[in-house]
């Protein structure tokens, strides 16, 4: 049944899809102007609405830099199984992230309109590019990337809670961890984040608030980490969506991305019809005001290569006081044919692989990976100008539970890393 749905979607021409985005953008801009006029009228009538739509635009940013120490000091200088923190014993400017946005209010009783534009410079950008956008500007380890660029609208349609529409480029619904470093407890990322979920999409996403408990997400995208035209590695589109549950102290987000993801020209593959299923369930339980549990479940399958992967990551964080929090994370992730987990030594290798171009890829083989991480979030007293400054030290142990030796340049069954980064918001 899922295949039937996607083959039907795949019949829609890309020109129709692009036209849909353009028309939606025009509608949002027009309604945005109407929203500004309505806000002005409301202000004159004595309400508490902002003086103008423009007054609610926000600017923010942060700088993140860190280092991952590896006592084995592998000869290829790679922490295998990692992406953003893949370099051993080397300082990295991970991300200088800048955001300008006008957030919408999903609980607004009427229309509300906004946007989000987020750009990044840093070593993380090697792995976050939209294909065809700034992905070959420089061959340096530190690169430039557009993380998000979208228009948003809250529409009081269909249900009492209305609908939220996002058109353009946006981050995925999937996973407990995100690109933005401020949204994660740990410096390092899970196998699940690195290899089991998409990072970004180009397309349309609609969130319908069915009632105060249930949200329904439905969207159409060009694929995983792809843009439009030459920025898509095939001619097919994909479905992205899921269900969100707000159960008080427990929230659940179950979502999927289904569509062809292999690049055209891949030998033995039907690039526009062989589907890849990326499925994820994230459960966040606020056990108490200071104790939080996060469970992330993941399954991925590619029809073209007939390969699967998946596993579970479990987090537990405890807030000691207003400047210290302690966290632990345990993960098991299975790569059944050694297809998904890999290292990419060159600055263009990851992007080239996504595009179907020649790339150096270091695989780990048919392996079940385990990882355990403990870390701190430390917010020392700082001047108000840099309020929110945080240091995140961690110790992590990775191990192969299979008859493979993916670590230390293919000579070890396990890997120990000691790392720390800092986040400086502004």
N, C-alpha and C positions, 0 to 999 in steps of 0.2 A: 504493500500500500504506500509506504514512504517513497519507493522508487517511482510509482505512478505519479505521485504528486510532483516530484522533482522533474520528471521528464516533461510533464505538462508545462512547468515553469520554464524549462529549457527551450521550449518552442517560442517563447517571447523574444523578439529581436532586440539586440542591444540598442538600436536607435530608438525604439519605443521606451526602453528603460531610461535612456538619457533624457528623452523628451519629458518623461514623467518627473524626473528630478528637476528639470528646468522649470516646468509648469508649477511644481510644488514650491520651488524657491520664489517664483514670482508671486504666488498667492501669499506666502508667509511675509514677504516684504510689504505687500499691499496691506495685509491685515495688521502688520506691525505699525504702519503709519496710522491706521485707524485706532489701534490700541493707544498710541501716544495722544491722539486727539481726545479719546475718551478719558484718559488719565488727567489731561488738562482740564476738561469739563468737570470732572469729579472734584478736582482740587478747588476749582472756582466755587463749587457747590458746598465746600466746607468739609469734605471727607478727608481721611488720612492717607489717601493715595499719594505716591510720589509726585513731585512737581512735573516731572517728565520721564518718559521711558529711558532716556539717555542717562538720567541720574542714577539708575540702578546698574549701570555697567561696572564690572569689577575687574581690577588688574591684580595679578599675583604672580609669584614665582618662587623658585628655590634653586639652590645649588647643592648637589650631592657629589661627594667624592669619597673613595675608600680604597682599601687594599686587602687582599686575601693572601695570607701567608700559608705556604704549603711546605712542611718540613722535608718532604721527599724531593722537592725541587726537580720535577720531571724535566727531562731534556728538551721536550717540545714546549715547555713553559705553559702548559694548558692544565687547568683544573677540569678534568673530564666530567661530563654530565651537567655542565654549567654554561650559561650564555653571558648574562650581564657581568658576572664575576669570573670570567673564564681564564684570566691571566694570572699566573702564579707570581707572588712576591713582587708585584708591579703596581704602583699607585695609578688609579684611574679617576679621571673626571667623568663620573658616570653620566650625570645629566645636569644641564642648566636648562630648567623648564620654565617657560613663560606662558602665561594664560591671560587672555582677555575674554570676558564672557558676560552675558546677561542671562542668569539662570531663570528658567520659568518656575512658576509656582504650581506644582501638580495638584494642589488642593484649591486652586483659584475657582471662584464660583462662575466666572465668565471666561472670556478669551484672555490668553496671556502669550507673549511672544518673546523669543530670545535667541541666543546664538552662543557658540563656543569655538574659540580659535586657540589652539595650543601648539607651540613649537618647542623643539628640543635640540640642544647641541650637546654632544658627549659620546662616550664610547658605547653606551647602550643603544644608540641609534643604528649601529650596524645590524641589529636584529629586529628593529621595529619599523622599517621602511614600508610605506605603500609602494608597491612595485611601480616603476616609472616616474616616481616623484623624488627628486633629490637623492636618489640611491646611487648615483655615480658622480656626485659633485666633487668629491675628494676621495683619494685612496688612503687617507690617514685613518688611524684608529678612531679618532674623534670625528664624528660626522654630524650632519644636520638632518632633521626630520620634522615633518608635520604629523603630530600625534592625532589631533582632531581638528576638523573644520566643518561645522554644521550649523544649520538653522533649526530652531525648535519652536513648537507651538503647543499650548494646552487648549484643547477644543472641548467645550461643554456639550458633547454629542453622545448619543446612544444610551449612556448610563448616568446616574447621579454623579459619579466621580469623573466622568468625561474621559478624554483620550489625550495622550501626549505623543506628538509626532516629531521625529528627528529625521532630517534629510541632509545627506552629505557624507562626511567621513567621521567615524566614531569608533570608540573602543568596543571590544566584544562584551557580551553579557556574561560570558563564561568565566569561571574560576574564582578562587578566594583571593588571589593576588593580582596586582595591576601593574601597569607600566610606571605610573606616577609613584615615586619612592615614598611619598608621604602617606600612601594608602596601604603600606605593608609594615608588619612588625619587624621582619628580618631583612638583613641586607641581601643574603643569598635567596634564590628562588628554588621552588620545587621542580622535580622532573615533570610533574603535571603541568605547571605553568610553562616551562620551557618547550615541552614536546607534545603535550596532550590537548592544548586548546589553541584557538586562533588568538591573535592579538588585536587586530583592527579590521574594519570593514568599510566599504563604500556602498551606500544604498539608502534604503528607507526603513525606519523602524517605528512601529506603532505600539504603544503601551495603552491598553484599555483597562481602566480601573473598574472591574466588574462590580465590586463592592469593597468595603473597607478591609476585607481579608484577602481578596484574590485579585491579582493583576494578570492579564494575558498579553504576552509580547508576540508580535508577528512582524516579520520583515523580509525584504528581498535584498540581497547583496550581490556584488560581483564575485565574491569568494573570500578566501583567507588572505589578508594583507595585500589585497589588490586594489587598483584604482580603475580608471576607465581607459578605453582604447588600447594603446600599446602597453598600458600598465596592468592589463589582465593577461594571465598566462594561458587562457583558453577563451572560448566564445560563449561559455555557459554561465548561467546565473545560479544562485543558491537560495535556500530558505534558512532564515535565522529567527529563532523565537523560543518561547518557553512559558512557564507559569511561575508566578511569584506568590508566596503565601506569607502574610503577616499575622502571626499567631501570638502577638504580645511579646514575650521574652524570647520567642523562637521565630526566626524567619527562614524560609526555604526558597531557593531559586533553582528550578530545574529547567535546563535549556539545551538546545541542540543547534548545530549548524550542519546542513546537509547539502552537498553539491559536488560537482566535479572539481578537483583541485590540482590534478597533475598537469604539467605544462604540455602544450601541443608539441608533437614531434617526439615524445617519449616512446621508445621502442616497445611494441607489444601492448600499448595502452590506448584505450579510446578516451582521449582527453576530455571530450565534451559530454560523455555519458557515464563513465565509470565514477561512481559516487564515493565520497569520503564522508563518514559520519563522525562528528565530534560531539560527544554528549557529556554533560557535566551537571552535578547536583551539589550545591553549596548550602550548608545548614549552619546558621549562626545562633547560638544559644547563650543568652545573657543569664548565666547561672545566678549571679548576684551583681551588685554595683561594681565590684572589683574583679570578678572572675568571669571569663568568657571562653566558651568552647566553639571552635569552628571545625566542621567536618567537610572535606571536599572529596567527592567521588567522581571518577572519570573513566570513560570508555571511548576509544577511537578505533575505527575500522576503515580501511581503504579497499574498495572492490577491485580496483585495477591491479594492484599488487597482491591482493588477498592477504593482507597483514593486519594485525590488531595490536593494540596496546591499552594500558589503563591501570588504574590503581586507586589508592586512597591516601590522603594526607590529613592528619589530625593535629590541630593546634590547641594549645591551652595557654592563656595569658592571664597574669595576675597583676593588678595595679597596687603597688605598695603604698605610694603616696603621690603627691602632685609632681614629683620629679623623677620617680623610678617605677618601672614596670618590668616584670620577669616573664619570659615566654619559653615554651617548648614546642617542638614540632617533630612529628614522626611520619614517615612516608614509606610506602611500598609501591613500586610502579613496574609493571611488566611490559617489556618490549619483545614480543614473541618471536620475531625473526630478525631482530637487530635493524629494523627499518627506520625507527623514529629517533632514537637517542644518538647524538653524534656531536663532534667538535668541528669547528670551522676556523682554521688557523689564520686565513687571510681576511682582509677587510671586506672583500666582495664575495667570499665563498658562500655565505648564507643566502644572499640575494641571488647569486648566480644559480644556486640549486633550485630556488623557487621558480626562476625563469626558465629552467631547463638548459642552462649554459654550463660549460665545463667548470667544475669546482673541485677543490680539495676538501674531502669529507672524511673524517676519521670516525669510524663506527665502533660500537661497543659489543656487537654480536648479540646472539640470542640470550638475553639477560633479564633477570629479575633484580631490580635495584632497591636497596634500602638506604634510608638516610635518617639521621637523627640530629637535631639542631637545638641548642639552648642559647639564649641570648638575653640582652638587656636593652631597654630603651631608657636612656639617661638624659634628662633635661636639666642641665646645670643652671644656676643663677646667672643671668646675662642681662646686659642693658636692654631697655624696652625696644630699642631700635632693631634688635635681632631676637626678639621674643619668639619662642618656639624652636630655637636651636636645639638639635638633638644628636646624640652619639649612640650608635647601635653596635656594640661589640657582640660577637657570637663565636661559638665553637661548633663545628659540624663534623660528623662522621658518616661517610658513604661506604657501602659495601655491595659487592656482587654476591647474590645468593645462588648463582649458577656456576657452571664450570667455565667461567670466563675471567679474564684479567683486563678490564677496560681502563684501569687507572694507571697513573705513573707511566705514561707513554706505552701502554700495553703490557706492563710488567707486574701489575699489582691487583689484588682482589679488593683492596680497600683504600681509602683516602681520608686523611685528616686535614682539615683546614681551620685556621684561626684568623678571623677577619674582623674588620671594623670599618664603619663609614660614619660620616656626619652629614646632616641635612641642615642647611642654613636657609630659612625662609625669608622672603622679603616682599 
